[in-house]
Amino acid sequence: MKKAIVIAVAGGSASGKSTVVDEIYHALDGKDVIVIKHDDYYKDQSTLTMEQRRLTNYDHPSSLENDLLIKQLKQLIKGEAIDKPIYDFKNHNRSEMTQHIEPKKVIILDGILVLEDKRIRDLCDIKVYVECDEDIRLIRRIKRDMEERGRSFDFVISQYLTTVKPMHHLFVSPTKRYADIIIPNDFSHVVGADILIEKIKSVIKA
């Protein structure tokens, strides 16, 4: 099999990264695409209490097991299957289950910090940053975390102010300079996503 194309999609929390990734996935019919979420590589916290897990700074690079991600990414690039970890957001911990993934033509990495580690950047063929207004991201995050992750309103706000916002400015936003493509997503990302999709299709056919 021809070497896989690796695409990193970064951006602030609730900027619309996953929406862009989903559109790429469906535009390519999904058959040739693997989506790997950086969140699934949060470190195992089984030795911590639930309260300690809740207080973990999940927006700091040290919360992620990048060594494992890089190892498994290299395996996929070489055409080898992997058993990827799965993160359980309700328990603030890595699940006991894993997901078996077979290699495919396109590998998409989705996560706020996927461009922060140079080792990951060096494995990527296309690097994307999804840009979005801070207030809009906060509103989206409140809605998502309360509806999908079982968080309380007070918890979401506290986490945003203590870790999400400061870590965004310290670690996430600076990675925009590494992006090959920046997609604005305050109102619509259609044009940017379409250009990216056509670029991916042309690379696959080359």
C-alpha positions in Angstrom: 0.0 0.0 0.0 1.2 3.5 -0.8 2.4 5.6 2.2 -0.6 7.0 4.1 -1.2 10.7 4.1 -1.3 12.2 7.6 -3.4 15.3 8.2 -3.4 17.1 11.6 -6.5 19.3 12.4 -5.9 21.5 15.4 -7.6 24.6 16.9 -9.1 25.8 20.2 -11.6 23.8 22.2 -15.0 23.8 20.4 -13.6 25.6 17.4 -15.2 23.2 15.0 -12.3 20.8 14.4 -14.4 17.7 14.6 -17.0 19.1 12.3 -14.3 19.8 9.7 -12.9 16.3 10.2 -16.3 14.7 9.8 -16.8 16.6 6.5 -13.5 15.4 5.2 -14.4 11.8 6.3 -17.7 11.8 4.5 -16.4 13.6 1.4 -13.9 10.7 1.0 -16.7 8.2 1.7 -14.9 7.1 4.9 -13.5 4.0 3.1 -10.0 5.3 2.9 -9.9 7.4 6.1 -8.9 6.8 9.7 -9.8 9.5 12.3 -7.7 9.5 15.5 -8.7 11.8 18.3 -5.9 13.1 20.4 -8.2 13.0 23.4 -8.1 9.2 23.4 -4.4 9.5 24.3 -5.0 11.2 27.7 -2.9 9.4 30.2 -4.4 6.6 32.3 -5.5 8.0 35.7 -6.7 4.8 37.4 -4.6 5.5 40.5 -6.3 8.8 41.1 -9.6 9.5 42.8 -12.5 10.9 40.8 -11.9 14.3 42.4 -8.3 14.3 41.5 -9.2 13.3 37.9 -11.7 16.1 37.7 -8.9 18.6 38.7 -6.4 17.4 36.0 -5.4 20.0 33.6 -6.5 18.3 30.4 -5.4 21.3 28.2 -1.7 20.9 29.1 0.6 18.8 26.9 1.7 16.8 29.8 -1.8 15.3 30.2 -1.3 13.4 26.9 0.6 10.2 26.2 2.2 11.4 22.9 4.8 8.6 22.9 2.1 6.1 22.4 0.4 8.2 19.8 3.6 8.6 17.8 4.4 4.9 18.1 1.0 3.9 16.8 0.9 6.6 14.1 4.2 5.2 12.8 2.8 1.7 12.8 -0.2 2.9 10.7 2.1 4.7 8.3 4.0 1.5 7.8 0.8 -0.4 7.1 0.4 -2.1 10.4 -2.8 -2.3 12.4 -3.1 -0.9 16.0 -5.3 -1.2 19.1 -6.0 2.5 19.9 -6.9 3.5 23.5 -10.4 5.0 24.1 -11.0 7.8 26.6 -14.1 7.9 28.8 -15.1 11.5 29.4 -17.7 10.7 32.0 -15.1 8.9 34.2 -12.3 11.3 33.4 -10.1 8.2 32.6 -8.9 5.9 29.9 -11.4 3.1 29.2 -10.4 -0.5 29.6 -11.5 -1.1 26.0 -9.5 -0.4 22.9 -10.4 0.2 19.3 -8.8 -2.0 16.6 -7.8 0.1 13.6 -6.5 -1.2 10.2 -4.2 1.1 8.1 -5.8 3.2 5.4 -4.8 5.8 2.8 -5.6 8.9 4.9 -5.0 9.4 8.7 -6.6 12.4 10.3 -5.4 13.5 13.7 -8.0 15.6 15.6 -7.1 17.6 18.7 -6.3 20.9 20.2 -2.6 20.1 20.8 -1.8 17.9 17.8 0.5 20.6 16.4 2.2 21.3 19.7 4.6 18.3 19.6 7.3 18.6 16.9 7.5 14.9 16.6 3.9 14.7 15.6 4.2 17.7 13.2 7.1 16.0 11.5 4.9 13.0 10.7 2.2 15.1 9.1 1.8 15.9 5.4 -0.9 18.6 5.9 -1.3 20.7 9.0 -4.6 22.6 9.6 -5.7 25.1 12.2 -9.4 25.8 12.7 -9.8 29.4 14.0 -12.8 30.6 15.9 -13.9 33.5 18.2 -13.3 32.9 21.9 -16.8 33.7 23.0 -18.3 31.4 20.3 -16.0 28.6 21.4 -17.1 29.0 25.0 -20.8 28.9 24.2 -20.2 25.7 22.1 -18.2 24.1 24.8 -20.8 24.7 27.5 -23.5 23.1 25.2 -21.3 20.2 24.3 -20.0 19.4 27.7 -23.3 19.6 29.4 -25.2 17.6 26.8 -22.6 15.0 25.7 -20.2 14.7 28.6 -22.4 15.0 31.7 -20.8 18.1 33.0 -22.5 20.7 35.2 -22.6 24.4 34.1 -20.5 25.5 37.1 -17.9 22.8 36.3 -17.6 23.8 32.7 -17.2 27.5 33.5 -14.6 26.7 36.3 -12.6 24.5 34.0 -12.7 27.0 31.2 -11.4 29.9 33.4 -8.8 27.9 35.3 -7.3 25.7 32.5 -8.9 25.9 29.1 -8.6 29.6 28.4 -5.0 30.1 29.8 -3.7 26.9 28.2 -5.2 28.0 24.9 -3.2 31.1 24.9 -0.1 29.4 26.2 0.0 26.2 24.1 -2.8 26.0 21.5 -3.0 29.3 19.8 0.8 29.5 19.2 0.6 26.4 17.1 -1.3 28.3 14.4 2.1 29.3 13.0 2.8 25.7 12.0 -0.4 25.3 10.0 -0.4 25.0 6.2 -4.0 25.9 6.1 -6.0 28.1 8.5 -9.8 27.7 8.3 -11.9 30.5 9.9 -15.0 29.1 11.6 -16.8 32.0 13.4 -19.8 31.7 11.0 -18.9 29.2 8.2 -16.0 27.0 7.2 -17.5 25.7 3.9 -15.0 27.3 1.5 -11.9 26.4 3.7 -13.1 22.8 4.2 -13.9 22.4 0.4 -10.4 23.6 -0.5 -8.8 21.2 2.0 -10.9 18.3 0.7 -9.9 18.9 -2.9 -6.3 19.1 -1.8 -6.5 15.8 -0.1 -8.2 14.2 -3.1 -5.4 15.5 -5.4 -2.7 14.1 -3.1 -4.4 10.7 -3.0 -4.6 10.5 -6.8 -1.0 11.6 -7.2 
